[in-house]
Each structure stands twice: as C-alpha cells, then as structure tokens.
Amino acid sequence: MTMRIWGLRATALGAMALVAAGCSTASLEPPVPDVTNAPAAGFANLQPGSEEDFILNVGRRTYFTEGSAALDSVAKTTIDNQIAWLKKHPRWLVKLQGFADDPGGDAAMTELSRRRAEAVMNYMIAGGIDRDRLWAKGYGKERVVRDCTEASCRVQNRRVISNLREEKDGAA
C-alpha cells in the first residue's frame, strides 16, 4: 500500500510540474521556416539576361510528336516564353538546332529536323523576333539525348534547342 501511495504522489507531482510549465511566461523561439528565398548553391550570381537565366528560367527545348514538325500548345507556350525573354534582351542571337529520332532513314530525319527548327524560327518571327537574329539547321538523328527504343524515351530526341549566341557562327 505504501508503494501505491508513493506512486500516486509521484504522478500528482508530475502533473503539477506540467501545469506549472504550461503557465510559464518564458517565450519560445519562433519556428524556423521550411522554405527559403535564398538562391540555390551556384546560382547566387545568376545575372538577368544571361544565357544561364534563359536556360533556367525560360527553357531552351521545344519538343515534337513523332513524325511531325507541327507546334502543339505546349511547344507554343515554350516559344512564347522565349520570345518574351528575347524581346527584353535584344543583344542575343538564336541558333535553332533541330533533331529527330523518328522511324525513317537518315535523309528523312534530317529533313524533318530541319522543318522542326524552321517551325520554331517562323513562330519566333511571327512573334516579333527579327529574322536576322535567327538561323536554323536540322541534324537528323545526330546528337541523341537518349539512345533507347521505347516511344516515351525517344520523345526527348524529337526537339529543337534554342541556343543563344552573341554572333552568328558558320555552322548551325
């Protein structure tokens, strides 16, 4: 019985300590936020209007469906963002490189990739980018991003890359 009384006293003392702690006027430190607006490592010095700014904040890849050079709504949105950025930064020229990884021979893929690059270029011109700032070339099946057989994988190779340049170079 003595053990039981001591157990009850210990429980009562513990409860009183908790109540007293809850009534404490001590201030707690504010919680640390889970997010930050600080730049990611390596991007603290990212300059607006730089090539890195274009790549990271706008995107330079436009993708196409198999066998097509038509611009879908996603492609147009990407290019619209590129156009807006290029209008703010008129010093840049754009080298448009088209690629294909569709069924067909090398000549057909080179032609399709050229048409893709020209589709992006024509959309940019229609959007107000001066023709003299743009040039395009198709590379066909050269320079694949992924060497694979699944259709979901090959889509990465059906693209146009918008590469910024300060001056035109001899080869597209």
C-alpha positions in Angstrom: 0.0 0.0 0.0 2.9 2.3 0.7 4.2 1.8 -2.8 0.8 2.7 -4.2 0.7 6.0 -2.2 4.2 6.9 -3.4 3.2 6.1 -7.0 0.1 8.4 -6.7 2.2 11.2 -5.1 4.8 10.9 -8.0 2.0 11.1 -10.5 0.5 14.1 -8.8 3.8 15.9 -8.6 4.4 15.2 -12.3 1.0 16.6 -13.2 1.6 19.7 -11.2 5.0 20.2 -12.9 3.4 20.0 -16.3 0.7 22.5 -15.3 3.3 24.9 -13.9 5.4 24.6 -17.1 2.3 25.4 -19.1 1.8 28.6 -17.2 5.3 29.7 -17.7 5.8 33.1 -19.2 9.1 32.1 -21.0 9.0 33.0 -24.7 9.7 30.3 -27.2 11.9 30.9 -30.3 9.8 31.4 -33.5 9.7 28.3 -35.7 12.3 28.1 -38.5 10.6 28.3 -41.9 10.8 25.2 -44.1 11.4 27.3 -47.2 13.8 30.0 -48.2 14.2 32.5 -50.9 17.9 32.2 -50.9 19.3 31.2 -54.3 20.4 27.6 -54.7 24.1 26.8 -54.4 25.9 28.0 -57.5 23.1 30.4 -58.6 23.7 33.3 -56.3 25.3 35.3 -59.1 22.8 34.5 -61.8 22.6 37.6 -64.0 19.2 38.6 -65.6 19.7 38.4 -69.3 22.4 35.9 -69.2 22.5 32.5 -71.0 22.0 30.8 -67.7 19.0 32.9 -67.0 17.5 31.9 -70.3 18.2 28.2 -69.7 17.0 28.0 -66.1 14.1 30.5 -66.1 12.8 30.2 -69.7 13.8 26.9 -71.1 15.5 26.2 -74.4 14.0 22.9 -75.6 10.9 22.6 -77.7 9.5 19.0 -78.2 7.5 17.5 -81.0 5.3 14.5 -81.6 6.6 11.6 -83.7 6.9 12.3 -87.4 5.7 15.9 -87.0 7.1 19.4 -87.2 3.8 21.0 -86.0 3.9 23.1 -82.9 1.4 22.0 -80.2 0.1 24.2 -77.4 3.0 23.2 -75.1 5.6 24.0 -77.7 3.9 27.4 -78.4 3.9 28.2 -74.7 7.6 27.4 -74.5 8.4 29.5 -77.6 6.2 32.4 -76.4 8.3 32.5 -73.2 11.4 32.5 -75.3 10.1 35.3 -77.4 9.2 37.5 -74.4 12.7 36.9 -72.9 14.4 37.7 -76.3 12.5 40.9 -76.6 13.8 42.0 -73.2 17.3 41.0 -74.2 17.9 42.0 -77.9 21.6 41.5 -77.8 21.2 37.7 -78.2 21.0 35.8 -81.4 19.4 32.4 -81.5 20.8 29.3 -83.2 17.9 26.8 -83.6 19.1 23.2 -83.9 16.5 20.6 -84.9 16.7 16.9 -84.1 14.7 13.8 -84.9 14.6 10.2 -83.6 11.6 9.0 -85.5 11.3 5.9 -87.7 12.8 6.6 -91.1 16.0 6.9 -93.0 18.8 9.5 -92.3 17.7 11.8 -95.1 14.1 11.9 -94.0 15.2 12.6 -90.4 17.5 15.4 -91.5 14.6 16.9 -93.4 12.2 16.5 -90.5 14.6 18.0 -88.0 15.2 21.0 -90.4 11.4 21.5 -90.7 11.2 21.5 -86.9 13.9 24.1 -86.5 12.2 26.3 -89.2 8.8 25.9 -87.5 10.3 27.3 -84.3 12.1 30.1 -86.2 8.9 31.0 -88.2 6.9 31.2 -84.9 9.5 33.4 -83.4 9.5 35.7 -86.4 5.6 35.9 -86.3 6.0 36.7 -82.6 8.2 39.7 -83.4 11.7 38.5 -83.3 13.8 39.9 -86.2 14.7 37.3 -88.8 18.4 38.5 -88.7 18.7 37.2 -85.1 17.8 33.7 -86.0 19.2 30.8 -88.0 18.2 27.1 -88.2 19.6 23.8 -89.1 18.4 20.2 -88.9 20.7 17.5 -87.6 18.5 14.4 -88.0 19.4 11.6 -85.8 22.8 13.1 -84.8 23.4 14.1 -81.1 20.7 12.0 -79.5 19.9 12.8 -75.9 18.8 9.2 -75.1 19.6 6.1 -77.1 16.5 4.0 -76.5 13.7 2.1 -78.2 10.7 3.0 -76.0 8.5 5.7 -77.5 8.3 7.5 -74.2 12.1 7.7 -74.1 12.6 8.7 -77.7 10.4 11.8 -77.4 13.4 13.5 -75.7 15.3 13.3 -79.0 12.5 15.0 -81.0 13.4 18.5 -80.2 14.6 21.9 -81.2 17.2 23.6 -79.0 17.3 27.4 -78.9 21.0 28.2 -78.3 21.9 31.8 -77.5 24.8 33.3 -79.4 26.4 36.7 -79.4 27.2 36.4 -83.1 26.4 34.1 -85.9 28.8 31.3 -86.4 29.5 29.5 -89.7 27.7 26.2 -88.8 24.3 26.0 -87.4 
